[in-house]
């Protein structure tokens, strides 16, 4: 199965981020998107937040009311082996090239996406391979729904 952009999500701050059909990605993130708390979110090293639609579906089956954008993900990817998306991985997303920089630590603002408000269900520490990731932009570009997502060899920067 090929990997594709399932959802593109933006907001003027906070969650949920809402779907748009396309967005231009720059070194500071997606046009039309901003973060409420810039101390922990955004900036060049955390320009884009990505998550797996396949993980979202699995979490739904566990009873969590999570969906694309509800936990702040800008790009929701379908069909990518999410356990392989680690810091140092390079992704081509539409016209943009992204480098995965870090896992995203869950915070209380996303608690409504989880049964029992269990935000730790997507913690890399507690559930390896289930975390969202932050990326920095190596090459600006346009991303559209359905665009291919291609992973390159990880630089293993964990």
C-alpha positions in Angstrom: 0.0 0.0 0.0 1.4 3.4 -0.9 1.5 6.2 1.7 -0.6 9.3 1.2 -1.6 12.6 2.8 -5.0 11.7 4.4 -5.7 15.1 6.0 -4.2 18.6 6.2 -5.2 20.5 9.3 -4.7 24.1 10.5 -6.0 26.4 13.1 -5.4 29.9 14.4 -4.3 28.4 17.7 -5.3 25.4 19.7 -7.1 22.2 18.9 -8.8 20.9 17.0 -7.0 21.8 13.8 -9.5 21.8 11.0 -9.1 20.2 7.5 -8.2 22.1 4.4 -7.7 20.7 0.9 -4.1 22.1 0.5 -1.5 24.2 2.2 1.9 25.7 1.5 4.5 24.5 3.9 7.4 26.8 4.9 10.2 26.7 7.4 7.7 28.0 10.0 4.9 25.5 9.2 1.7 25.5 7.2 0.2 28.7 5.9 -3.0 29.5 7.8 -1.8 27.7 11.0 -0.5 29.0 14.3 0.0 27.7 17.8 -1.5 29.1 21.0 1.6 28.2 23.1 4.8 29.0 21.1 7.0 27.9 24.0 6.2 24.2 23.3 4.8 24.3 19.8 5.9 25.7 16.5 9.1 27.3 15.3 11.6 25.9 12.8 12.4 22.7 14.7 8.7 21.9 15.3 7.3 23.5 12.2 5.0 20.6 11.2 3.2 18.0 13.5 2.5 14.7 11.8 0.5 11.7 12.8 -0.7 8.4 11.4 -4.3 7.9 10.3 -3.7 4.1 10.8 -2.9 4.8 14.5 -6.0 7.0 14.8 -8.2 4.2 13.4 -6.6 1.7 15.9 -7.2 4.2 18.8 -10.9 4.6 17.6 -11.2 0.8 17.9 -9.9 1.1 21.5 -12.8 3.6 22.2 -10.9 6.9 21.9 -12.7 9.7 20.2 -9.6 10.9 18.4 -9.6 12.1 14.7 -7.4 13.8 12.2 -6.4 17.2 13.7 -7.9 16.7 17.1 -4.5 16.3 18.7 -2.9 19.1 16.8 -1.5 17.2 13.8 -1.0 19.3 10.7 -0.5 16.4 8.4 -2.3 13.1 8.9 -0.6 10.3 6.9 -2.2 7.0 5.8 -0.3 3.8 4.9 3.1 4.7 6.3 4.7 2.2 8.8 4.5 4.6 11.7 6.9 2.7 13.9 9.6 3.5 11.4 8.9 7.3 11.6 11.7 8.2 14.1 13.9 11.3 14.5 16.2 11.6 11.6 13.7 10.2 9.1 13.3 12.2 5.9 9.8 12.5 4.4 8.8 13.9 1.1 5.2 15.1 1.5 3.8 16.5 -1.7 6.3 19.1 -2.9 7.9 19.6 0.6 10.7 17.7 2.3 10.6 17.3 6.0 13.1 15.9 8.6 11.6 14.3 11.7 13.1 16.0 14.7 11.4 14.7 17.8 8.4 12.9 19.3 5.6 15.1 20.6 4.9 14.9 24.3 1.2 14.8 25.0 -0.4 17.8 26.8 -3.7 18.3 28.6 -5.2 20.3 25.7 -5.7 17.1 23.7 -7.4 15.2 26.6 -10.9 15.2 24.9 -9.4 13.0 22.2 -9.0 10.1 24.6 -11.3 7.8 26.7 -10.7 8.7 30.3 -8.6 11.7 29.1 -5.7 9.3 28.9 -3.3 11.5 26.9 -0.4 9.2 27.7 -1.9 6.6 25.2 0.2 8.4 22.5 3.3 9.0 24.6 6.5 7.7 23.0 7.7 6.8 26.5 4.7 4.7 27.5 3.7 3.4 24.1 6.6 3.4 21.6 5.6 3.9 18.0 2.3 5.6 18.9 3.5 9.2 19.3 3.0 12.2 17.0 6.2 13.7 15.6 7.6 17.1 14.9 9.4 17.9 11.7 11.5 20.8 10.4 11.1 21.8 6.8 14.1 21.1 4.5 12.3 22.2 1.4 9.2 24.4 1.1 6.3 23.2 -1.0 2.6 22.7 -1.6 0.9 19.7 -0.1 -2.6 18.5 -1.2 -4.9 15.8 0.0 -3.9 12.5 -1.6 -0.3 13.5 -2.3 2.2 10.7 -1.9 4.3 10.5 1.2 7.7 8.9 0.7 10.1 8.0 3.5 13.9 8.0 3.2 16.4 6.1 5.3 16.5 7.3 8.9 19.6 9.2 10.1 18.9 7.6 13.5 19.1 10.8 15.5 17.2 9.4 18.5 
